Amino acid sequence: MQLATGFWSFKTYAGAIEIGLFDLLADGRELTVEEVSAGLGIAHRPADLLLAGCASLGLLDKSGAHYRNSAQAEEFLVKGRPYYFGGFVRYLDSREYPAWQHIVEALRTNRPTTWTPGTQESLFDTEDPEMMQMFWDCMYSVSVLTARTLAGVYDFTRHTRLLDVGGGAGAFPIELCHRFGHLSATVFDLPHVCDLARTKVTEAGLDGRIDAVAGDFHRDPALPGGYDAVILSMILHDWDEENGRALLRKVRAALPADGAVLICELLLNDERTGPPPAALMGMNMLVETEGGKNYSAAEYRRWLLDAGFARVEVLPVEAVGANGVVVGHVS
C-alpha cells in the first residue's frame, strides 16, 4: 500500500510548495485553517485537507487550531533560505513526474522520456529557459546540502585549489570555501552555466576565491590543470561506463602527485540490490539519460585504479545527493 500510494505524499508535498504554503507560514507565523484559506486564496475544504496532509508528513506542527512550519520546513522549504530545497521538488514535479508516467516506454526502448535524442543534443539542451533555470535551482539545492556533509567527513586542509567538474551553479565550491578559508576553487562547466555560477559566487561574497571556466568535460581533450583536488558530484551516473572511464583518465592526467578526486554519488551495494535511493536514482537515469546508471563503490574503485590512481578509499556519508564519497588518490 505504501508503494502504491507513494505519489499521494509527493504530490501533497509538491503542491504545498507550489502554492506557497511554507512561505505563508514563514518566520514562525501560526495560522488557522480560515487564515490559510484566505492567505492562499483557496476554499476552506482544500486548505483544511492540505494542512492535515502536510502535518501528517511532518512538514507542519499544530497547536490548538493553529498550524506552523515544522523546523525542517522552516529551514528548507521557505524561499530565500540558504538551504532552500523547494527548487528540487518543483523540478521533479514539473519535469520528472510527467516523464515517469512513461516508464514502461523507457524500459522497452532504452531511451529517456524527459527529452528526445536525435532532436536534442542532451537533457541540458532545451529551448525552455524556465525549465533549465528550474533544473539548475534544483541541482544547487541538492548540491549545497551534499557539500555541507562532505565538508564534515573529508579534510580539505590538505588541498589548496579545487576544480568542480560539471559544477553547475557552484554549490560545492561556495560551501567548501566558506568552510575552509585557505581554499580557492573553479567551476568547470558549459558557458551559460558558468554565468549562473558567477552570479552565485558574487552573491556569496566569494569573488576572487572562486571563478568559473567554460568548457565541455566530454569533448575537450583535457581538463584545466593547476588543481590538487577534483570533485565529481552526481556526474558519473549521467553516463555509461565508457564515458565515465574516459573522464576519470582526464582527471588523473590533470592532477599532481599529491592530488585526489572525490566522487560523490548515491552508491549501489556490490550486489546491486540497494539501497533504495541509489537503485531508484538509477531508474531515474533511465528516464533522464541515454546511458546513465548508478554504480557501486567497487565499480568506481576498478575505474580509478585502471585510470592510474594509486589507492582508493570510500567514505560513507548521509546526504541528499550521496551516500558515499569514493576518493581516488594519485599517490
C-alpha positions as a Markdown table, in Angstrom:
| # | Residue | x | y | z |
|---|---|---|---|---|
| 1 | Met | 0.0 | 0.0 | 0.0 |
| 2 | Gln | 2.8 | 2.4 | 0.8 |
| 3 | Leu | 4.4 | 1.7 | -2.6 |
| 4 | Ala | 1.1 | 2.1 | -4.4 |
| 5 | Thr | 0.2 | 5.4 | -2.8 |
| 6 | Gly | 3.7 | 7.0 | -2.6 |
| 7 | Phe | 2.6 | 9.6 | -5.1 |
| 8 | Trp | 0.0 | 10.9 | -2.7 |
| 9 | Ser | 2.7 | 12.1 | -0.4 |
| 10 | Phe | 4.8 | 13.6 | -3.1 |
| 11 | Lys | 2.0 | 15.5 | -4.8 |
| 12 | Thr | 0.9 | 16.9 | -1.4 |
| 13 | Tyr | 4.4 | 18.0 | -0.7 |
| 14 | Ala | 4.9 | 19.5 | -4.2 |
| 15 | Gly | 1.5 | 21.1 | -4.2 |
| 16 | Ala | 2.2 | 22.8 | -0.8 |
| 17 | Ile | 5.5 | 24.2 | -2.2 |
| 18 | Glu | 4.0 | 25.4 | -5.5 |
| 19 | Ile | 1.0 | 27.1 | -3.8 |
| 20 | Gly | 3.3 | 28.9 | -1.3 |
| 21 | Leu | 2.1 | 27.3 | 2.0 |
| 22 | Phe | 5.5 | 27.3 | 3.7 |
| 23 | Asp | 6.2 | 30.9 | 2.6 |
| 24 | Leu | 2.9 | 31.9 | 4.1 |
| 25 | Leu | 3.9 | 30.4 | 7.4 |
| 26 | Ala | 7.5 | 31.6 | 7.4 |
| 27 | Asp | 9.2 | 33.2 | 10.3 |
| 28 | Gly | 7.1 | 31.5 | 13.0 |
| 29 | Arg | 3.6 | 32.5 | 11.8 |
| 30 | Glu | 0.8 | 30.4 | 13.2 |
| 31 | Leu | -2.4 | 30.4 | 11.2 |
| 32 | Thr | -5.8 | 28.7 | 11.4 |
| 33 | Val | -7.4 | 26.9 | 8.5 |
| 34 | Glu | -9.5 | 30.0 | 7.8 |
| 35 | Glu | -6.4 | 32.2 | 7.7 |
| 36 | Val | -4.5 | 29.9 | 5.5 |
| 37 | Ser | -7.6 | 29.7 | 3.2 |
| 38 | Ala | -7.6 | 33.5 | 2.9 |
| 39 | Gly | -3.9 | 33.8 | 2.6 |
| 40 | Leu | -3.6 | 31.3 | -0.3 |
| 41 | Gly | -6.8 | 32.3 | -1.9 |
| 42 | Ile | -8.3 | 28.8 | -1.8 |
| 43 | Ala | -11.5 | 27.4 | -0.3 |
| 44 | His | -11.8 | 26.2 | 3.2 |
| 45 | Arg | -12.0 | 22.5 | 2.3 |
| 46 | Pro | -8.8 | 22.2 | 0.3 |
| 47 | Ala | -7.0 | 24.4 | 2.8 |
| 48 | Asp | -8.1 | 22.0 | 5.6 |
| 49 | Leu | -7.1 | 18.9 | 3.7 |
| 50 | Leu | -3.7 | 20.4 | 2.7 |
| 51 | Leu | -2.9 | 21.4 | 6.2 |
| 52 | Ala | -3.8 | 18.0 | 7.6 |
| 53 | Gly | -1.8 | 16.2 | 4.8 |
| 54 | Cys | 1.3 | 18.3 | 5.4 |
| 55 | Ala | 1.0 | 17.9 | 9.2 |
| 56 | Ser | 0.8 | 14.1 | 8.7 |
| 57 | Leu | 4.1 | 14.2 | 6.7 |
| 58 | Gly | 5.9 | 16.1 | 9.5 |
| 59 | Leu | 6.0 | 19.3 | 7.4 |
| 60 | Leu | 3.8 | 21.3 | 9.8 |
| 61 | Asp | 3.2 | 21.4 | 13.5 |
| 62 | Lys | -0.1 | 22.2 | 15.1 |
| 63 | Ser | -1.0 | 23.9 | 18.4 |
| 64 | Gly | -4.7 | 24.2 | 19.2 |
| 65 | Ala | -6.3 | 25.5 | 16.0 |
| 66 | His | -3.1 | 27.0 | 14.6 |
| 67 | Tyr | -0.6 | 25.5 | 12.1 |
| 68 | Arg | 3.0 | 26.5 | 11.8 |
| 69 | Asn | 6.0 | 25.3 | 9.8 |
| 70 | Ser | 8.0 | 22.4 | 11.3 |
| 71 | Ala | 11.7 | 23.2 | 12.0 |
| 72 | Gln | 12.6 | 21.3 | 8.8 |
| 73 | Ala | 10.1 | 23.1 | 6.7 |
| 74 | Glu | 11.2 | 26.5 | 8.0 |
| 75 | Glu | 14.9 | 25.8 | 7.2 |
| 76 | Phe | 14.5 | 24.0 | 3.8 |
| 77 | Leu | 11.1 | 24.9 | 2.3 |
| 78 | Val | 10.9 | 28.7 | 2.6 |
| 79 | Lys | 12.1 | 30.6 | -0.5 |
| 80 | Gly | 15.3 | 32.5 | 0.1 |
| 81 | Arg | 16.6 | 30.3 | 2.9 |
| 82 | Pro | 20.3 | 29.3 | 2.4 |
| 83 | Tyr | 19.5 | 25.6 | 2.0 |
| 84 | Tyr | 16.2 | 26.0 | 0.2 |
| 85 | Phe | 15.1 | 22.6 | -1.2 |
| 86 | Gly | 12.0 | 23.6 | -3.0 |
| 87 | Gly | 13.8 | 24.0 | -6.3 |
| 88 | Phe | 14.5 | 20.3 | -6.4 |
| 89 | Val | 10.9 | 19.4 | -5.6 |
| 90 | Arg | 9.5 | 21.8 | -8.2 |
| 91 | Tyr | 11.8 | 20.4 | -10.8 |
| 92 | Leu | 10.7 | 16.8 | -10.0 |
| 93 | Asp | 7.1 | 17.8 | -10.2 |
| 94 | Ser | 7.3 | 19.8 | -13.4 |
| 95 | Arg | 9.7 | 17.6 | -15.4 |
| 96 | Glu | 10.4 | 14.2 | -14.0 |
| 97 | Tyr | 6.9 | 13.3 | -12.6 |
| 98 | Pro | 5.3 | 13.5 | -16.0 |
| 99 | Ala | 8.2 | 11.6 | -17.6 |
| 100 | Trp | 7.9 | 8.8 | -15.1 |
| 101 | Gln | 4.3 | 8.2 | -16.3 |
| 102 | His | 6.1 | 6.8 | -19.5 |
| 103 | Ile | 8.4 | 4.5 | -17.6 |
| 104 | Val | 7.3 | 1.4 | -19.5 |
| 105 | Glu | 8.2 | 3.1 | -22.7 |
| 106 | Ala | 11.7 | 3.9 | -21.3 |
| 107 | Leu | 12.0 | 0.2 | -20.2 |
| 108 | Arg | 11.0 | -1.1 | -23.7 |
| 109 | Thr | 13.0 | 1.4 | -25.8 |
| 110 | Asn | 16.0 | 2.1 | -23.6 |
| 111 | Arg | 15.5 | 5.8 | -24.3 |
| 112 | Pro | 14.9 | 8.7 | -22.0 |
| 113 | Thr | 11.4 | 10.2 | -21.7 |
| 114 | Thr | 12.3 | 13.7 | -20.5 |
| 115 | Trp | 13.9 | 14.7 | -23.8 |
| 116 | Thr | 14.2 | 13.4 | -27.3 |
| 117 | Pro | 17.6 | 12.0 | -28.5 |
| 118 | Gly | 18.1 | 12.9 | -32.2 |
| 119 | Thr | 16.4 | 16.2 | -32.0 |
| 120 | Gln | 18.2 | 17.4 | -28.8 |
| 121 | Glu | 21.9 | 17.1 | -28.1 |
| 122 | Ser | 21.4 | 16.2 | -24.4 |
| 123 | Leu | 19.0 | 16.6 | -21.5 |
| 124 | Phe | 20.6 | 20.0 | -21.0 |
| 125 | Asp | 19.6 | 21.1 | -24.5 |
| 126 | Thr | 16.2 | 22.8 | -24.3 |
| 127 | Glu | 14.6 | 26.0 | -25.6 |
| 128 | Asp | 12.6 | 26.3 | -22.4 |
| 129 | Pro | 14.7 | 28.7 | -20.2 |
| 130 | Glu | 12.3 | 28.5 | -17.3 |
| 131 | Met | 12.8 | 24.7 | -17.2 |
| 132 | Met | 16.5 | 25.0 | -17.3 |
| 133 | Gln | 16.5 | 27.6 | -14.6 |
| 134 | Met | 14.4 | 25.2 | -12.5 |
| 135 | Phe | 16.9 | 22.4 | -13.2 |
| 136 | Trp | 19.9 | 24.5 | -12.0 |
| 137 | Asp | 18.0 | 25.7 | -9.0 |
| 138 | Cys | 17.2 | 22.0 | -8.3 |
| 139 | Met | 20.8 | 20.9 | -8.6 |
| 140 | Tyr | 22.0 | 23.7 | -6.5 |
| 141 | Ser | 19.7 | 22.9 | -3.6 |
| 142 | Val | 20.8 | 19.2 | -3.7 |
| 143 | Ser | 24.4 | 20.0 | -4.1 |
| 144 | Val | 24.7 | 22.6 | -1.4 |
| 145 | Leu | 23.3 | 20.1 | 1.2 |
| 146 | Thr | 25.7 | 17.4 | 0.0 |
| 147 | Ala | 28.6 | 19.7 | 0.0 |
| 148 | Arg | 27.9 | 20.7 | 3.6 |
| 149 | Thr | 28.0 | 17.0 | 4.6 |
| 150 | Leu | 31.2 | 16.4 | 2.6 |
| 151 | Ala | 32.9 | 19.3 | 4.5 |
| 152 | Gly | 32.4 | 17.3 | 7.7 |
| 153 | Val | 33.9 | 14.0 | 6.5 |
| 154 | Tyr | 36.8 | 14.9 | 4.3 |
| 155 | Asp | 39.8 | 17.0 | 5.3 |
| 156 | Phe | 40.3 | 19.7 | 2.7 |
| 157 | Thr | 43.1 | 21.3 | 4.6 |
| 158 | Arg | 45.4 | 19.1 | 2.6 |
| 159 | His | 44.4 | 20.8 | -0.6 |
| 160 | Thr | 44.6 | 24.4 | -1.8 |
| 161 | Arg | 42.9 | 24.5 | -5.3 |
| 162 | Leu | 39.7 | 22.8 | -6.1 |
| 163 | Leu | 38.2 | 22.0 | -9.5 |
| 164 | Asp | 34.5 | 21.2 | -9.6 |
| 165 | Val | 33.9 | 19.4 | -12.9 |
| 166 | Gly | 30.4 | 19.9 | -14.1 |
| 167 | Gly | 30.0 | 22.1 | -11.1 |
| 168 | Gly | 26.7 | 23.8 | -12.1 |
| 169 | Ala | 26.0 | 27.0 | -10.2 |
| 170 | Gly | 28.9 | 26.5 | -7.8 |
| 171 | Ala | 27.3 | 25.0 | -4.7 |
| 172 | Phe | 30.3 | 22.8 | -3.8 |
| 173 | Pro | 33.0 | 25.5 | -4.1 |
| 174 | Ile | 30.8 | 28.1 | -2.3 |
| 175 | Glu | 30.1 | 25.8 | 0.6 |
| 176 | Leu | 33.6 | 24.4 | 0.9 |
| 177 | Cys | 35.3 | 27.8 | 0.5 |
| 178 | His | 33.1 | 29.2 | 3.3 |
| 179 | Arg | 34.2 | 26.2 | 5.5 |
| 180 | Phe | 37.9 | 26.2 | 4.6 |
| 181 | Gly | 39.3 | 29.7 | 4.5 |
| 182 | His | 42.5 | 28.7 | 2.7 |
| 183 | Leu | 40.8 | 27.1 | -0.3 |
| 184 | Ser | 40.2 | 28.6 | -3.7 |
| 185 | Ala | 38.1 | 26.9 | -6.4 |
| 186 | Thr | 37.0 | 26.8 | -10.0 |
| 187 | Val | 33.7 | 25.7 | -11.6 |
| 188 | Phe | 34.3 | 24.0 | -14.9 |
| 189 | Asp | 31.1 | 23.8 | -16.9 |
| 190 | Leu | 29.3 | 24.9 | -20.1 |
| 191 | Pro | 29.4 | 28.7 | -20.8 |
| 192 | His | 25.8 | 29.5 | -19.9 |
| 193 | Val | 26.2 | 27.5 | -16.7 |
| 194 | Cys | 29.3 | 29.4 | -15.8 |
| 195 | Asp | 27.3 | 32.6 | -15.9 |
| 196 | Leu | 24.9 | 31.2 | -13.3 |
| 197 | Ala | 27.9 | 30.2 | -11.1 |
| 198 | Arg | 29.4 | 33.6 | -11.3 |
| 199 | Thr | 26.2 | 35.1 | -10.1 |
| 200 | Lys | 26.0 | 32.7 | -7.1 |
| 201 | Val | 29.7 | 33.3 | -6.3 |
| 202 | Thr | 29.1 | 37.1 | -6.2 |
| 203 | Glu | 26.0 | 36.7 | -4.0 |
| 204 | Ala | 28.1 | 34.6 | -1.6 |
| 205 | Gly | 30.8 | 37.3 | -1.4 |
| 206 | Leu | 33.5 | 34.9 | -2.8 |
| 207 | Asp | 34.7 | 36.8 | -5.9 |
| 208 | Gly | 38.4 | 36.4 | -6.0 |
| 209 | Arg | 38.4 | 32.9 | -4.4 |
| 210 | Ile | 36.1 | 31.2 | -6.8 |
| 211 | Asp | 35.9 | 31.6 | -10.6 |
| 212 | Ala | 34.3 | 29.8 | -13.5 |
| 213 | Val | 36.0 | 28.4 | -16.6 |
| 214 | Ala | 33.9 | 27.4 | -19.6 |
| 215 | Gly | 34.4 | 24.0 | -21.2 |
| 216 | Asp | 33.0 | 20.6 | -22.0 |
| 217 | Phe | 34.4 | 17.8 | -20.0 |
| 218 | His | 33.4 | 15.2 | -22.6 |
| 219 | Arg | 34.6 | 17.0 | -25.8 |
| 220 | Asp | 37.6 | 18.9 | -24.5 |
| 221 | Pro | 40.8 | 16.8 | -24.8 |
| 222 | Ala | 41.9 | 17.8 | -21.3 |
| 223 | Leu | 40.7 | 19.3 | -18.1 |
| 224 | Pro | 42.2 | 22.6 | -16.7 |
| 225 | Gly | 45.4 | 22.0 | -14.8 |
| 226 | Gly | 46.8 | 23.5 | -11.6 |
| 227 | Tyr | 44.4 | 21.9 | -9.1 |
| 228 | Asp | 45.1 | 19.4 | -6.4 |
| 229 | Ala | 41.6 | 18.3 | -5.8 |
| 230 | Val | 38.8 | 17.5 | -8.3 |
| 231 | Ile | 35.1 | 16.9 | -7.4 |
| 232 | Leu | 32.7 | 14.9 | -9.5 |
| 233 | Ser | 29.4 | 15.2 | -7.8 |
| 234 | Met | 26.4 | 13.4 | -9.4 |
| 235 | Ile | 28.3 | 13.4 | -12.7 |
| 236 | Leu | 29.4 | 9.9 | -13.4 |
| 237 | His | 25.9 | 8.4 | -13.0 |
| 238 | Asp | 24.8 | 10.5 | -16.0 |
| 239 | Trp | 26.9 | 8.5 | -18.4 |
| 240 | Asp | 27.8 | 4.9 | -19.4 |
| 241 | Glu | 31.0 | 3.2 | -18.3 |
| 242 | Glu | 33.0 | 4.1 | -21.3 |
| 243 | Asn | 32.4 | 7.8 | -20.9 |
| 244 | Gly | 32.9 | 7.6 | -17.1 |
| 245 | Arg | 36.2 | 5.9 | -17.5 |
| 246 | Ala | 37.3 | 8.4 | -20.1 |
| 247 | Leu | 36.5 | 11.3 | -17.8 |
| 248 | Leu | 38.5 | 9.7 | -15.0 |
| 249 | Arg | 41.5 | 9.3 | -17.2 |
| 250 | Lys | 41.3 | 13.1 | -17.9 |
| 251 | Val | 41.1 | 13.8 | -14.2 |
| 252 | Arg | 44.1 | 11.6 | -13.5 |
| 253 | Ala | 46.1 | 13.4 | -16.2 |
| 254 | Ala | 45.2 | 16.8 | -14.7 |
| 255 | Leu | 46.1 | 16.1 | -11.1 |
| 256 | Pro | 49.6 | 16.5 | -9.5 |
| 257 | Ala | 51.3 | 13.8 | -7.4 |
| 258 | Asp | 49.6 | 14.8 | -4.2 |
| 259 | Gly | 46.2 | 15.2 | -5.9 |
| 260 | Ala | 42.9 | 13.5 | -5.3 |
| 261 | Val | 39.5 | 13.1 | -7.0 |
| 262 | Leu | 36.3 | 12.9 | -4.9 |
| 263 | Ile | 33.3 | 11.1 | -6.5 |
| 264 | Cys | 30.1 | 11.9 | -4.6 |
| 265 | Glu | 27.3 | 9.6 | -5.5 |
| 266 | Leu | 24.4 | 7.5 | -4.3 |
| 267 | Leu | 26.3 | 4.2 | -4.4 |
| 268 | Leu | 24.8 | 0.8 | -5.0 |
| 269 | Asn | 26.0 | -2.0 | -2.9 |
| 270 | Asp | 28.2 | -4.6 | -4.5 |
| 271 | Glu | 25.3 | -7.0 | -5.0 |
| 272 | Arg | 23.3 | -4.3 | -6.8 |
| 273 | Thr | 20.2 | -4.9 | -4.5 |
| 274 | Gly | 20.1 | -1.4 | -3.0 |
| 275 | Pro | 19.9 | 0.8 | -1.1 |
| 276 | Pro | 16.7 | 2.2 | -2.5 |
| 277 | Pro | 17.9 | 5.8 | -3.0 |
| 278 | Ala | 20.7 | 4.6 | -5.2 |
| 279 | Ala | 18.7 | 2.0 | -7.1 |
| 280 | Leu | 15.8 | 4.3 | -7.7 |
| 281 | Met | 18.1 | 7.1 | -8.8 |
| 282 | Gly | 19.4 | 4.5 | -11.3 |
| 283 | Met | 15.8 | 4.1 | -12.6 |
| 284 | Asn | 15.6 | 7.9 | -12.9 |
| 285 | Met | 18.7 | 7.8 | -15.1 |
| 286 | Leu | 16.7 | 5.6 | -17.4 |
| 287 | Val | 14.1 | 8.4 | -17.7 |
| 288 | Glu | 16.7 | 11.2 | -17.9 |
| 289 | Thr | 19.7 | 9.9 | -19.8 |
| 290 | Glu | 20.8 | 7.7 | -22.7 |
| 291 | Gly | 23.4 | 5.7 | -20.9 |
| 292 | Gly | 23.4 | 6.7 | -17.3 |
| 293 | Lys | 23.0 | 4.4 | -14.3 |
| 294 | Asn | 24.1 | 4.3 | -10.7 |
| 295 | Tyr | 27.2 | 2.3 | -9.9 |
| 296 | Ser | 28.7 | 0.6 | -6.9 |
| 297 | Ala | 31.9 | 1.7 | -5.0 |
| 298 | Ala | 33.6 | -1.5 | -6.2 |
| 299 | Glu | 32.9 | -0.4 | -9.8 |
| 300 | Tyr | 34.3 | 3.1 | -9.2 |
| 301 | Arg | 37.4 | 1.5 | -7.5 |
| 302 | Arg | 38.2 | -0.5 | -10.6 |
| 303 | Trp | 37.8 | 2.5 | -12.9 |
| 304 | Leu | 40.0 | 4.6 | -10.7 |
| 305 | Leu | 42.8 | 2.0 | -10.4 |
| 306 | Asp | 42.6 | 1.4 | -14.2 |
| 307 | Ala | 42.9 | 5.1 | -14.8 |
| 308 | Gly | 46.2 | 5.2 | -12.8 |
| 309 | Phe | 45.2 | 6.2 | -9.3 |
| 310 | Ala | 47.4 | 4.6 | -6.7 |
| 311 | Arg | 44.8 | 4.0 | -4.0 |
| 312 | Val | 41.1 | 4.3 | -3.3 |
| 313 | Glu | 39.1 | 4.9 | -0.1 |
| 314 | Val | 35.4 | 5.1 | 0.4 |
| 315 | Leu | 33.9 | 7.5 | 2.9 |
| 316 | Pro | 30.2 | 6.8 | 3.9 |
| 317 | Val | 28.0 | 9.8 | 4.2 |
| 318 | Glu | 24.4 | 10.6 | 4.7 |
| 319 | Ala | 23.5 | 13.4 | 2.3 |
| 320 | Val | 20.7 | 14.4 | -0.1 |
| 321 | Gly | 22.8 | 13.6 | -3.2 |
| 322 | Ala | 25.2 | 11.0 | -1.9 |
| 323 | Asn | 25.6 | 8.1 | 0.5 |
| 324 | Gly | 29.3 | 7.7 | -0.2 |
| 325 | Val | 32.4 | 9.5 | -1.4 |
| 326 | Val | 34.9 | 7.5 | -3.4 |
| 327 | Val | 38.3 | 9.1 | -3.1 |
| 328 | Gly | 41.0 | 8.3 | -5.7 |
| 329 | His | 44.5 | 9.3 | -4.6 |
| 330 | Val | 47.3 | 9.8 | -7.1 |
| 331 | Ser | 49.9 | 8.6 | -4.6 |
